[in-house]
Amino acid sequence: MVNATLRGPEVLGIRAVAGVVRARQLVRAFAQECRLSLVEQTKFVTAASELARNTLVHGGGGSMTAAMVEERGRRGVQLVFADQGPGIADVDLALTDGWSSGGGMGLGLPGSRRLVDDFSLDTAAGHGTTVSITKWAR
């Protein structure tokens, strides 16, 4: 659990492709402000882009909440993606590399999990999905 919010939260609706683009831009701004390295910024923006796209395509749209946070003397950026879509029936399968429910490459959730420091997924079939990710400055 994060102890303090330093900036944010800023909530962004993801209801069309333009929302995915805006999410990438907002995440980049937060990552730069947090002074993540260029490599860490790229990883975080990539993970955010995948999750924003999942929110739109699989969840029917939703939101992203971004905040700069602090925990145990370290700073990071935390993102929460939420939708009220159909949820994920089989989480273990969805987190398996190469599996896709939509004809893609199956790298979205498992790839995003590898690109961040903290990853949590809360979902149930018929009840939507919430994914929280955090990247900590080194």
N, C-alpha and C positions, 0 to 999 in steps of 0.2 A: 504494500500500500504506500502511495506517495504521501509524504508529509506536508508539503506546501506547494501551492501553485504560485509561480512567480509572474507569469503572464498568461492571460486568457481567463477563462476559456473563450475561444472563438468558435462559433457554430456555423457550419457551412452546409447548405442543402445540396444534395447530390440527386438531381432529378432528370438530368440530361447529360450528354457528353461534355457540355460546357462546364458542368459542375465538377467533373473529373479533372479537367484542365485547371480550374480554379483551385481545387484541392492540392494539386501538384505545386502550384505557385505559392499557396499559403504555407505548405509544409516546407518548401525551400526557404521561405522567409524566416520561419521559426528556427529551422536548422542553422541558418547563417547567424541569427541572433544568439543562438546557444553556443556558437563557435564550434560546431561539429566540423571535422576535417572535410575536405572536398570529397574524399572517398566515402566517408560516413554519410555525408549529405546525399550523395548519389544512391547509396544503398537504401537510405530511409525514404527518399522520394520515390524510388522504384517500388518499395513495399507498399507505400501509401497509394501509389497509382494503381497497383493490382487490387488492393482492397477497395478503393473507391469504385473501380470498374466492377468488382464483384457486387458491391452494394447496389449499383445501378442495374446490372444485367441479371443477377440472380435474385436480388432482394426487391427489385421493382422500384428502387430509389430509396433514399434515406438521408442520413446526415453524417458529417464528420465533425467531431469536436477536437480542437487542438489547444494545447496548453504547454507552457514551459514550466517544468516542475523541478523540485529539489527534494532529495532524499539522502540522508546520511552524508551531507556535505558535497554531494555531486549534483550537477545540473543535467537536465535532459529535456526531451520533447516527448510528450505523450499524445497519442491520437486515439480516438474512439470512433469507430464506424458502427452505425446502428441502422437496421432496417426492420420493417414489419412484414417481410416476405415469408416464403414458405418454410424457412429454417433449413437446417441440414439434417437429414435423416440419419446419416452414418458419418459421424465426425472422423473416426479412424480412417475410413476410406477417403474422405475429402482431404485429409492431411497426408495422403499417400502420393508420392511423386508419380506423375504420369497419369493419374486418374482425373477425369474431367466429366462433369455433369452436363457440360454445354458444348462439347466438341472442340474445346481448346487443347492446349498442350499439357494442362494439368499441373502447372507450376505456380499458380496464384497463391493459394493458402500455404502450402509447404515452402515455397520459395520466399514468401513474405516472412514466414517464421524464422527462416535462416538469416535473413538480412537485418534483423532487429535484435535488441538485447532482451526485451521482455515481450511476451506474446500470450494473450489469453483469449479464449473463444467461449462464448456463451450462446448456445443455440438449442432449439428443440423444434422438431417437425411441427409446422403450423404456427409457430410463435416468433418467427424472426431470428435475427442473428446480430450479435454484438461482438466486435473484435477490438481489443485494446492492444496497442503496441507502444513501446517506449524505446528510444535510442538515447543512451547516456554519453555525454561528452567525456573524452578521455583526457 
